[in-house]
Amino acid sequence: MAAKKRTVGCVKVNRNGKWDVQLQGQNKPASSHRLKTAAVKRGRRLAKTSVPSQVRGKVQASNEYH
C-alpha cells in the first residue's frame, strides 16, 4: 500500500501584517490571524487532523505529526 502524501502547512506574514495559515497547493490561506500564536495554534490543529502532516514556520519552528 502506498504511503499517504504528507500535507504541509505554512505560517507566514502577509502584506497586511496578519499571520496566514496556508496549505500546500492552495492559492488562498486556510485562515488569517492578527496574532502569530493564534495562527500557529490553528496550523497545528489543521495538521493534526490530516496526518501525516507538517507545519512550517520561517526558521523558528517545524512540527511533524505521524
C-alpha positions in Angstrom: 0.0 0.0 0.0 1.4 3.4 -0.9 2.1 5.9 1.8 -0.3 8.8 2.3 1.1 12.1 0.9 2.3 14.5 3.6 0.2 17.7 4.0 2.3 20.7 4.5 1.1 23.9 6.1 3.0 27.2 6.4 2.5 30.1 8.8 3.7 33.4 7.4 3.1 37.1 7.5 1.0 38.6 4.6 1.3 42.1 3.1 -1.3 43.4 5.6 0.8 42.4 8.6 -1.5 39.5 9.5 -0.4 35.9 10.0 -1.7 33.4 7.4 -2.0 29.7 7.6 -1.6 28.3 4.1 -1.9 24.7 3.0 0.4 23.5 0.2 -1.1 23.7 -3.2 -3.8 26.2 -2.1 -4.0 29.8 -3.5 -5.9 31.3 -0.6 -4.9 31.0 3.1 -6.9 28.5 5.2 -7.1 31.2 7.9 -5.7 34.6 8.7 -4.9 35.9 12.2 -3.9 39.1 13.9 -1.5 37.2 16.3 1.2 34.7 15.4 0.3 32.5 18.3 -3.3 32.1 17.1 -2.0 31.2 13.5 0.4 28.6 14.9 -2.3 27.1 17.0 -4.7 26.9 14.1 -1.9 25.4 11.8 -1.2 22.7 14.4 -4.9 21.8 14.7 -5.2 21.5 10.9 -2.0 19.4 10.7 -3.2 17.0 13.4 -6.5 16.4 11.5 -4.6 15.4 8.3 -1.9 13.1 9.4 0.8 12.7 8.1 1.4 16.4 8.0 3.9 19.1 8.8 3.6 22.8 9.9 6.4 25.1 8.9 7.3 28.5 10.2 10.0 30.7 8.8 13.1 29.5 10.7 11.7 29.3 14.2 9.8 26.0 14.2 8.8 22.9 12.3 6.3 20.4 13.6 5.7 17.0 12.2 2.8 14.6 13.0 2.9 10.9 12.1 
